[in-house]
Amino acid sequence: MNRFLKPLLPLLLAATAVSCIKTPELEEEETPSTMAQVQDSLSEAWGSADPLTMSPNDFLLQQTFRKIETGEDRMLLQEGITISKKEERTNDWLYTYLYQTETLSAEGNTQQSTKEDHRSVTKAEPAMEVFTRGQKLKGEVSTMADDLQMSLGFERLIGLAYACQLTDDQKKVCTETLGYDSCEVKCFNLQVSEEMRPAPDLMKTQANCGGLANCTMKVKTVSFDWAAYYKKGETTEKQKVNYSISITPDLPFFSRVTDYCYRALAQAGSQKALVTVCTRLKNYKPGGT
């Protein structure tokens, strides 16, 4: 089974709302899950996929939705990612991506942007652990692309793989930047499920359904609760988030993640509400089609 090495995108301490409010969805019985258990589940769900299978003109479309409590999904963001160039260098391959976004405001206004981004894959061992973001490892786990920085599905997977343990840098942020005496993170309630799903509707319009046999795909979903404890004096604040990621081995490296979601309490006026945010794969088109 593949093992993860260094985290590509370390988890930020200061994310979403901190709350001590109890809700049934986020305060269920807690069964501890170790980082190794989470990593093994994610690795098994991901399977084997070579990043060098990414090719020029490969395209994927994903949309991010938000739901408050039991309300309807509202689309916040649409992202189109096209691989525009693959260049061979001495020690690696450099990928150039065209990253197009459209954001939707609560008033229904839209804002579009287009920019280039880059990733590199080493020649020595084109496997999961050597896929890098540009020229250096940086960034954060983004529960959605609210900063309009491109995040590939694999990068989100790596971020979750290391979410259950704070790095020394994160501990430093806790005490020196946020002003707490100490911070701790734990993971609970690890679950893995498997199902067969139909292809996204836009993939069904392609002659070969994006490479999916019978326009169906096997999907594995890994979910777990992540909790952070912020201690200052006699007070401990708790932040809890449920993460889930869905992966299909029937699609290649570029489009393997079909869903990435989080659920947490967030401020809604004078109260807190349970908010679910999901980024979903809506289309994948191989460059050769």
N, C-alpha and C positions, 0 to 999 in steps of 0.2 A: 504494500500500500504506500502511495506517495506521502511524503512528509513535507510540511511547510518549513521554510527556513525563516529568514528575517522578514518582519512585516513590511509590506510595501507601503501601506497607508495607515499610520498609527492613529488610533482613535482619540479624538479630542475629548478632554474632560468636560469642557463647557458646551454641552449640546442640549437642545430643547429645554423644557421646563423642569426645574427641581420641585418635587412635591412630596408632602407627607400624607396626602389624601389617599384613602383606601378606596379602591373600586374592585368589584368582583373579578373583572377581567385581568387585572394586574396584581391582585393579591391572593391568588389561588395558592394551594399548597406548593411549597418550594422543594423540589428534589435537586440537590446540588449536581452540577455538571462541571467537570474539569476542562481546562483548555485542551488537553490531549483528546478528550472525548469529542469535543466540538470539532477539532481539527480532523480527526479520523472520519467523522460523519461527513464533513464537507469534502474531504479528499475522495472518499468513496463515491459520493454523489457526482463529483466532477469527472471522475474517471481519467482517461488518458486523452489529452488533446494537445497537439503541437501548435504553438503560436505561429510557426512558419507556414501554416496552412492559410493564414491571412493573405489575400491577394488583391492587387489593384482592382478597383471598381466594385469590390464587395461593399454592400450597403445594408445598414440596418436602421430601422425606425423604432423608437421607443417613446412612450408617453407616461407622464407622471400624474397620478390622480390623488386627491385628498378627500377623505370622508370624515365628517365630524359625527361622533356617536353612531347612530343608525341611519344617518341621512344618506343622500345620494352622492355618488362619486362626482367630483368636479375636476376636470382636467386643468392642471396648472402649467404644464410644460410639455412641449414636443421636441424631440431631438432626432436629427438625422445625421448619421455618421457614415461617411464614405471614405474608403481607403484610396487615396489619390496617387500614392507613389510607394514603391518598395525599392530601396537602394542598398546594394551590397557594399560594405566597407571592410576594412582589414579584419576586424575582430567581431563584427556584428552586422545585422541588417537594420536599417533605419526605415521606419514606417512613417509616412505623412498622412494625416487624416484631415478631411474637410468636415468641420463640426458646425452644423447649422441648428439653430434653436428658435423656437417661438414660444414666448411666455404669454400667459393669459392672466389679466388682473381680475379682481373681484367685480369690477365694473364692466368687464367684457372687452377691455382694450387689449390689443396684442402688440408685442414688440419682438422684432426679429433680429438675429445676428448671425454672422458667419465668420469663422476664423479657422486657422490651421493649428493642429496639435501634432505631437510626435511621440513615438514609443520606439524602443530598440530591443532587439532580441540577439543574444550572443550566439556566435557560431559554435562555440565549444560544446554547449549542451542546451539545445533549444527546448528546454522544459519549463515547467511552471516557475521554478524558483529563480530563473535567470531573466525573466521578463521584467524590464525596467521602464519606468516612466520618464521619458526624455533622457536627460543626462545624469540625473540624480534622483534618489528616492526622496519624495517629499509629499506633502498634502495631508489629507485626512480622510476618514471614512465619511462619505456624504450620504445621508439618508435620502437625499434627493439632490439634484444638481441645482440648488438654489443660488449658488455662486456662479453658475454657468461655466463650470470647469468640466471638461469631458471626463467621464469615468466609464471605463470598460467593465463588463460584467466580472471578468477575472479579478480586477482590482478590488471590487466590492467583496468578492469571495475572500481574498487575502485579508482584507480589513476585518471581516468577521472572524477569521481564523485566529486572530490575535486580540480580539475584543475582551477576552476574559482575564486579562492580566495587564496591569499598568507597567509601562516602561519607566526607567529612571527619569527621562525627560518629562513624562506626564506627571510623575510625583513632584517634580520641581515646579511645574505649572500649578499644581494643587496648592502648594505651600507659599510659593513666592509671588505668583500672579493672582490666584484666586483668594489667597489669604486664609486658607483653612489650616488646621493643625495637622491633619492627615486625610488621605483619601484612599478608598479601597474599592475594587470592583469584584463582582462575583457573577457567575452564570448558573442558571437553573433550568429545569424542565426541558431538557433537550428532547426533541422529537424528530423522527424521520418518517416520511410517508412516500408512497409511490403510486402513480396513476398513469393512465393513458389519456392524452388530450388531443383534440383536433388542432390542426395548424391554425394560426391566426388567419383571419379572413383575407387579408391582403396577400398572404402567401398562397392561398388557395387559387388566386387568379393567375398564378404563374403556371407555365406549361408543366413543370416538374415539381411544383409545390415547394420550391426552394430546396429540393433534395430530400424531402420527407416522403418515405414510402407510404402510399395510401393516405397521404395528407394527415397522418397522425404521428404523435411523438410520445415517447416514454418520458415522464417528468418525475424527478425526485425533489422533494421539498424538505429542507432542514430548517427547523425553527428552535429558538431558545429565548429565555428571558435574561436580560442583562440588567444588573443593578449596580448602582454606584452609591457609595456612602461617604458623605462629606462631614467630617468632624471638626467642630470648633468649640473648645471648652467642654461644657456638659451637653451640648446640643449636637445631634447627628441628623443631617438631612439625607433623605433617600430619593434617588431618581431611578425609575424603572422603565425599561423599554423592551418590547418584544420584537425581535428580529426574525425575519424569515427570508429564505432565498430558494428559488426553484430553478432547477438545472436539468437540461435534457442532453443525454449522450448522443442523441440522433442529429444534433447540429454541431458544426465545427467550433473551434476556439472562439472566434469572433462573436458568435451569436448564441453561445451555449446557455447563458443565463436568461431565463424567460420572465422571471419576476423577482423583484427585490423590494421588500416591504418593512416598515416599522410601525409600531403602535405605541403611543405614549400619551400621558396627560399633557395638555398645553393650555396656555391662558386663552380664554374666550370671554372677553369683556371683564366682568368682575369675578367670574368663576373659571373653573378649569373643566375642560371637556376631553374626552377620549378621542384622539385623532389618529387616523390610519393613513399613511402615505405609501403608495405603491408605484414603482416604475415597472412597466410591462413592455415586453417585446411585442411589437405590432406588425413588423415585417422584416424579413431577411431575404436578400437577393444576392446570390453568388455572382462575382464579377464576370464569370464566363458565360452567363446566361443572357 
